[in-house]
Amino acid sequence: MWKKHPRALTFLFFSEMWERFGYYLMIGIFTLYLKDVKAGYAMTEAESADLYGTYIALVFLTPFLGGLLGDRYLGYSKSIIIGGLMMGVGYCLMSIHNLNVLYIAMTLVIAGNGFFKPNMATLLGNVYSVPEHRHQKDEGYNIFYMGINTGGFICNFISAVLYITYGWGYAFLAAGVGMFIGVIIYLVGLKHYRMYDVKKGVQKEDMSLTHIIVVILLPAVIFGLIGWIIPGSLFGSDSTDAFIFSCIPLVYFFSSLYRKAEKEEKRPIAALLAVFAVVILFWAVFKQNGSALNTWADRYTNREVTGTTQKVFDNLVLAKKVTYKKDTI
């Protein structure tokens, strides 16, 4: 299967696999770490979910900017390398038990993800844009996505072993090491996709970066600040209010595209907006894997193992003995 595809796929596959290894390792333990009274920050359920939700929202926002910069100015490879290094440093900083450092680390990961994620996928598309491989594009992306699933699967076992044996910090360090491995693999295979790293620049029909900032980003920031400073919380927390309010200019912008479009363009734009709506709902539900599903597993599932299963888990360092003490109050 691999032999029929361009050599670049192998390196991009493993680069993405290790990036997703770090990403899913981090979100898999993040809220549990925040709520840990002894080794974490003793946050409440609401506080940890709020911080996690803010992180996820920004992780989905920054690829818009990172993709724009990579496409027009930096190029895909430079963006991928910058993003990978930023995420690697960010994950490693999360191993330091300090709330201010945690916020810095999250900022690095959020920004790094914006550079890495969209440009990696675009570069892969460019690899399959040549005539001899164009017919393999769907299969190539399926193989590529297997790398995402592989990284997201194995990270759970690594993080469990490191947390049980050494603590939260080493689990976060593993995410950083995984990201650095992904960058190294990408650099090793650079010769196989350097020719596909073509900056498109600003085309005549493109909206300028200044226009994007003034019309889309600046209004979103202003509305977000309004949502943040409004007394009380309309949607559960200040950060949620800020996010909802910041979406208002974006919804207006995309709806205006439909209103101003020519008659023959309205139907495809409407179809695209419908896809946007469905995808938003999908990811909103999917990303509960790091908050609501973690809470459910932590509180409402029987995680006790006995007999042969216990022996296997003990040998693999995948089980931890917990002693419950009687409350003195």
Beta strands, then each sheet from edge to edge (+ up, - down):
end
